[in-house]
Structure formats: C-alpha cells, structure tokens
C-alpha cells in the first residue's frame, strides 16, 4: 500500500564532501544497500567552481586548506547533530598533502568536534583495506586532474604506510570529471598496471571508478580498491553494519575473494 520513503533504514552515514562535487554521493549511493541511508554535508573547496568545474590540475593550497579548520570542522559539527552512526571524509588528496600523521590528527580533531562519533577517511581506509587483504605491493592510479607532484605525494603516503609502490601515475584519460567513462578507465588501467602489483588503488573520490571494480578484478585477477569503495567499507564497519551486505563492488566486500 505504502511506497518506500527512505525512513526505514537500519543505519545512516554522514558524508563530508567538496561543495561542488557530486562524485562521492553518486558512488556511495550506487554501492550502499537499501538499508543504509546517506546524508552529505558540503565543505567549501577552493579548487572547484560552479557546476563542478575545475582547472586541468588542482593546486595544492586549496587541497591542504580543505582539511583545515574552520569549514570542515563546522560541517562535521552540523552533520553530527543528525542521527548518523558514522561520518565519512570523502576527500583523497588532502591526505597526500598532509601525510598520514596529519590525516590522523585531522581525524582526531573531527571526532572531537563530532562529539566522539566515528569519523573515517579515504586514504586511512585504503591502508586498512590493503592490510586486511594481505597486500604489500600496489599500483596507484590517480585522477587525470592530479598532477605529477600530487601523485608523487600519494606514492609517499603509501610508502610511509609500509607498502611498496610498483607503479604510480595520474590516469592518462581526458581531464574533467564528466569526461571519464568506465570502458576507457578499465582499458587504461588494464593496459598500464604492471604484473608486479598485487592490487590496484584508484585514488580520488571525485573520480568515476566504482563501476569498473568487478570488471577490472576479472581482467587482472587482483583486488581493485577505489576511493569511495574503501570509504564505504570503513564507514559501514565503524557504524557496526555488516560490510558483506554490499555486493557487486569488489573483493574487499567479499573478504578478499576476487571471484
């Protein structure tokens, strides 16, 4: 008699996302099972303009500023006032710039501002996921709008965390979020990633990527991790919801089985 109205969910997750970016919400909603609600708070990001437009590459200063007070802290406070069980920080590049230690300090600060609510972040979640999967050597693929400097900072982030980075590069596809297509991303990664890598990490929460996870794992025979995939995995775990409820988005949700 009554149609679904979105109220009957078992767990609600908050998302901190750049103000003009629709990528994190789009991908998280695509992956999340019906019993999981998603609620976003928008945080000003100086490298994005109206309509989600960006320059060909993003400068480091606004990336760093995104992780600093006051804007992201204020968003976390407001989001924590809603009935959410955990908050997900949907931004990759700031961790590259401030490093793992800076990311950890940021998370501690945001948890305090959120009155102790769990807060998880993309890169920290990727590190945890790689360890759960038993991976030691990775290939890092970043969005086309990450320049070589930012990509090298990403390499350093994962090396500092104890991983060998067999390959690291921005994806060689046309820049701009709306220009990325799953087939092109699949073919580029399958062609460029070396056999030495035990897993592929695709960075960038605004990078259209979750739709290729299963196909890439079938092609490569190795786990594929993407920014929003690991973020959802970590947020569900922090909220006490079974991560296995997510299907069709990679080995990570299947306990490491690639098929």
Secondary structure by P-SEA (a helix, b strand, c coil): ccccccccccbbbbbbbccccaaaaaaaaacccccbbbbbbbbbbccccccccccccccaaaaaaaacccaaaaaaaaaaacccccccccccaaaaaacaaaaaaaaaaaaaaacccccccaaaaaaaaaaaacccbbbbbbcccccaaaaaaaaaaaaaaccccccccccccccccccccaaaaaaaaaacccccccbbbbbccccccccaaaaaaaaccbbbbcaaaaaaaaaaaaacccccccccccccccccccc
